[in-house]
């Protein structure tokens, strides 16, 4: 999915043990992930590794947007990912 206002490509996927929201803008990639084993902290990471951990999805998403250089709150989140961190 492409958010045309901010030029951020978003992709949501699930692995055996994680839920992952990948955000890409130009050559920068940031992920927000959480384990499937109950309520855990969301991990924000880029190509260099983990940046921060958050309990709230909104805070994690805001940090990911900042890492991509777009205003917080302006990333289009796929429906399947909207309950991450709850």
N, CA, C and O of each residue as an XYZ file, in Angstrom:
344
protein
N       0.856     -1.167      0.000
C       0.000      0.000      0.000
C       0.903      1.232      0.000
O       1.933      1.235      0.674
N       0.544      2.255     -0.728
C       1.341      3.473     -0.783
C       0.515      4.638     -0.266
O      -0.593      4.879     -0.745
N       1.043      5.352      0.695
C       0.409      6.553      1.214
C       0.908      7.710      0.351
O       2.027      8.186      0.541
N       0.085      8.165     -0.597
C       0.538      9.129     -1.589
C       0.879     10.487     -0.996
O       1.688     11.211     -1.577
N       0.300     10.859      0.129
C       0.610     12.159      0.721
C       2.024     12.206      1.286
O       2.685     13.242      1.207
N       2.494     11.109      1.849
C       3.819     11.100      2.464
C       4.811     10.224      1.710
O       5.977     10.150      2.098
N       4.383      9.565      0.653
C       5.245      8.673     -0.124
C       5.854      7.573      0.728
O       7.020      7.220      0.553
N       5.071      7.032      1.647
C       5.509      5.928      2.486
C       4.793      4.669      2.015
O       3.564      4.623      1.964
N       5.583      3.640      1.670
C       5.011      2.346      1.323
C       4.880      1.543      2.600
O       5.816      1.478      3.398
N       3.725      0.932      2.797
C       3.501      0.135      4.003
C       3.170     -1.296      3.616
O       2.480     -1.546      2.628
N       3.674     -2.228      4.411
C       3.367     -3.641      4.201
C       3.211     -4.294      5.562
O       4.069     -4.152      6.432
N       2.111     -5.012      5.739
C       1.877     -5.739      6.981
C       1.995     -7.229      6.681
O       1.499     -7.719      5.667
N       2.669     -7.940      7.595
C       2.765     -9.389      7.455
C       2.854    -10.018      8.842
O       3.202     -9.368      9.828
N       2.530    -11.288      8.877
C       2.665    -12.056     10.111
C       3.593    -13.224      9.850
O       3.501    -13.891      8.820
N       4.491    -13.464     10.797
C       5.343    -14.641     10.751
C       4.808    -15.614     11.788
O       3.762    -15.370     12.389
N       5.502    -16.692     11.998
C       5.059    -17.672     12.979
C       4.950    -17.076     14.378
O       4.062    -17.448     15.145
N       5.859    -16.143     14.715
C       5.870    -15.608     16.069
C       5.737    -14.087     16.174
O       5.708    -13.555     17.283
N       5.655    -13.370     15.031
C       5.594    -11.907     15.091
C       4.556    -11.318     14.142
O       4.161    -11.924     13.145
N       4.138    -10.123     14.495
C       3.356     -9.268     13.608
C       4.278     -8.115     13.226
O       4.891     -7.499     14.097
N       4.382     -7.821     11.937
C       5.358     -6.851     11.454
C       4.690     -5.853     10.517
O       4.009     -6.234      9.564
N       4.896     -4.570     10.802
C       4.491     -3.495      9.905
C       5.772     -2.874      9.371
O       6.553     -2.300     10.130
N       5.989     -2.989      8.060
C       7.192     -2.437      7.445
C       6.825     -1.149      6.718
O       5.864     -1.104      5.950
N       7.604     -0.111      6.971
C       7.392      1.199      6.355
C       8.627      1.544      5.551
O       9.746      1.435      6.054
N       8.440      1.963      4.300
C       9.571      2.320      3.447
C       9.324      3.673      2.798
O       8.227      3.973      2.326
N      10.368      4.472      2.789
C      10.338      5.760      2.101
C      11.712      5.959      1.479
O      12.726      5.982      2.175
N      11.729      6.101      0.177
C      12.994      6.179     -0.562
C      13.839      4.953     -0.194
O      13.366      3.828     -0.355
N      15.044      5.131      0.283
C      15.894      3.982      0.618
C      15.863      3.642      2.108
O      16.631      2.790      2.557
N      14.994      4.290      2.879
C      14.925      4.046      4.319
C      13.798      3.063      4.630
O      12.687      3.191      4.115
N      14.101      2.081      5.477
C      13.111      1.084      5.897
C      13.073      1.045      7.413
O      14.110      0.957      8.070
N      11.867      1.113      7.963
C      11.659      1.033      9.409
C      10.558      0.004      9.649
O       9.566     -0.036      8.922
N      10.740     -0.819     10.661
C       9.702     -1.786     11.011
C       9.192     -1.527     12.420
O       9.915     -1.051     13.295
N       7.918     -1.859     12.606
C       7.295     -1.877     13.926
C       6.824     -3.317     14.084
O       6.058     -3.813     13.258
N       7.275     -3.988     15.134
C       6.903     -5.390     15.301
C       6.542     -5.685     16.749
O       6.939     -4.974     17.671
N       5.779     -6.754     16.916
C       5.381     -7.214     18.245
C       5.227     -8.736     18.178
O       4.828     -9.275     17.146
N       5.538     -9.415     19.260
C       5.382    -10.870     19.283
C       3.895    -11.208     19.358
O       3.078    -10.387     19.774
N       3.567    -12.413     18.955
C       2.186    -12.887     19.017
C       1.845    -13.481     20.383
O       0.693    -13.852     20.610
N       2.803    -13.582     21.290
C       2.587    -14.215     22.590
C       2.009    -13.243     23.602
O       2.617    -13.002     24.645
N       0.879    -12.699     23.317
C       0.250    -11.809     24.278
C       0.671    -10.373     24.107
O       1.134     -9.966     23.042
N       0.504     -9.606     25.170
C       0.767     -8.175     25.117
C       2.233     -7.898     25.389
O       2.691     -7.998     26.527
N       2.951     -7.558     24.365
C       4.362     -7.252     24.514
C       4.646     -5.846     24.049
O       3.752     -5.137     23.587
N       5.869     -5.457     24.170
C       6.271     -4.131     23.713
C       6.484     -4.167     22.208
O       6.954     -5.157     21.647
N       6.127     -3.066     21.575
C       6.371     -2.909     20.155
C       7.804     -2.457     19.964
O       8.290     -1.596     20.697
N       8.479     -3.030     18.987
C       9.872     -2.701     18.709
C       9.939     -1.899     17.416
O       9.427     -2.331     16.383
N      10.570     -0.736     17.477
C      10.816      0.077     16.293
C      12.278     -0.125     15.921
O      13.169      0.076     16.746
N      12.520     -0.527     14.665
C      13.886     -0.812     14.227
C      14.095     -0.293     12.808
O      13.153     -0.168     12.026
N      15.349      0.004     12.498
C      15.711      0.351     11.126
C      16.835     -0.581     10.688
O      17.095     -1.593     11.338
N      17.490     -0.246      9.605
C      18.532     -1.106      9.066
C      19.690     -1.321     10.033
O      20.398     -2.323      9.933
N      19.892     -0.399     10.964
C      21.006     -0.510     11.904
C      20.658     -1.315     13.148
O      21.548     -1.688     13.913
N      19.379     -1.585     13.357
C      18.960     -2.350     14.524
C      17.830     -1.664     15.266
O      17.180     -0.756     14.746
N      17.607     -2.118     16.499
C      16.506     -1.609     17.312
C      16.726     -0.150     17.680
O      17.811      0.241     18.109
N      15.671      0.651     17.504
C      15.728      2.064     17.878
C      15.102      2.314     19.244
O      15.643      3.069     20.052
N      13.957      1.677     19.502
C      13.235      1.946     20.749
C      12.141      0.898     20.916
O      11.769      0.213     19.964
N      11.628      0.785     22.154
C      10.478     -0.080     22.462
C       9.375      0.771     23.073
O       9.634      1.704     23.833
N       8.142      0.429     22.724
C       6.979      1.169     23.215
C       5.872      0.199     23.603
O       5.779     -0.900     23.055
N       5.042      0.608     24.541
C       3.835     -0.146     24.865
C       2.707      0.251     23.934
O       1.866     -0.586     23.603
N       2.663      1.487     23.507
C       1.564      1.971     22.679
C       1.908      2.018     21.203
O       2.989      2.468     20.825
N       0.982      1.551     20.364
C       1.180      1.540     18.925
C       1.327      2.953     18.366
O       2.151      3.183     17.481
N       0.543      3.893     18.869
C       0.625      5.273     18.368
C       2.021      5.868     18.566
O       2.560      6.510     17.665
N       2.597      5.653     19.737
C       3.940      6.165     20.014
C       4.971      5.491     19.108
O       5.862      6.157     18.581
N       4.854      4.186     18.927
C       5.783      3.458     18.062
C       5.665      3.948     16.626
O       6.672      4.146     15.947
N       4.449      4.142     16.170
C       4.221      4.609     14.803
C       4.740      6.029     14.608
O       5.301      6.343     13.559
N       4.558      6.886     15.605
C       5.090      8.250     15.523
C       6.615      8.238     15.402
O       7.180      8.988     14.606
N       7.283      7.388     16.188
C       8.743      7.295     16.125
C       9.182      6.769     14.756
O      10.152      7.265     14.183
N       8.482      5.783     14.240
C       8.804      5.242     12.920
C       8.658      6.319     11.847
O       9.499      6.427     10.955
N       7.594      7.114     11.932
C       7.383      8.195     10.964
C       8.515      9.212     11.037
O       9.019      9.657     10.006
N       8.912      9.578     12.240
C      10.020     10.522     12.404
C      11.305      9.968     11.795
O      12.061     10.704     11.162
N      11.555      8.662     11.985
C      12.751      8.043     11.418
C      12.725      8.079      9.888
O      13.774      8.090      9.243
N      11.524      8.097      9.317
C      11.374      8.170      7.861
C      11.362      9.612      7.355
O      11.435      9.851      6.150
N      11.272     10.566      8.273
C      11.255     11.971      7.876
C       9.903     12.472      7.432
O       9.808     13.409      6.640
N       8.839     11.840      7.949
C       7.482     12.306      7.652
C       6.807     12.704      8.954
O       7.194     12.231     10.022
N       5.801     13.570      8.877
C       5.126     13.997     10.106
C       4.461     12.822     10.836
O       3.834     11.978     10.197
N       4.591     12.762     12.160
C       3.909     11.714     12.932
C       2.405     11.775     12.680
O       1.832     12.853     12.523
N       1.788     10.620     12.646
C       0.349     10.554     12.440
C      -0.081     10.584     10.984
O      -1.279     10.531     10.704
N       0.855     10.666     10.051
C       0.486     10.735      8.637
C       0.868      9.490      7.844
O       0.993      9.548      6.621
N       1.052      8.371      8.529
C       1.344      7.117      7.848
C       0.054      6.311      7.775
O      -0.618      6.100      8.785
N      -0.283      5.864      6.568
C      -1.482      5.065      6.367
C      -1.214      3.644      6.855
O      -0.338      2.959      6.327
N      -1.965      3.202      7.863
C      -1.758      1.884      8.460
C      -2.796      0.917      7.883
O      -3.993      1.201      7.928
N      -2.349     -0.222      7.343
C      -3.302     -1.217      6.839
C      -4.249     -1.677      7.950
O      -3.856     -1.735      9.115
N      -5.468     -1.999      7.599
C      -6.504     -2.404      8.557
C      -6.027     -3.535      9.484
O      -6.268     -3.494     10.691
N      -5.368     -4.518      8.928
C      -4.941     -5.682      9.724
C      -3.939     -5.315     10.814
O      -3.802     -6.050     11.792
N      -3.239     -4.199     10.665
C      -2.204     -3.796     11.636
C      -2.715     -2.806     12.672
O      -1.981     -2.473     13.602
N      -3.920     -2.335     12.547
C      -4.393     -1.246     13.408
C      -4.555     -1.617     14.874
O      -4.645     -0.727     15.720
N      -4.594     -2.911     15.202
C      -4.738     -3.295     16.605
C      -3.421     -3.771     17.223
O      -3.426     -4.374     18.296
N      -2.300     -3.507     16.560
C      -1.013     -3.891     17.137
C      -0.783     -3.119     18.437
O      -1.054     -1.920     18.514
N      -0.292     -3.803     19.433
C       0.012     -3.155     20.693
C      -1.150     -3.088     21.659
O      -1.003     -2.581     22.771
N      -2.288     -3.585     21.258
C      -3.453     -3.531     22.148
C      -3.514     -4.758     23.020
O      -4.427     -4.891     23.835
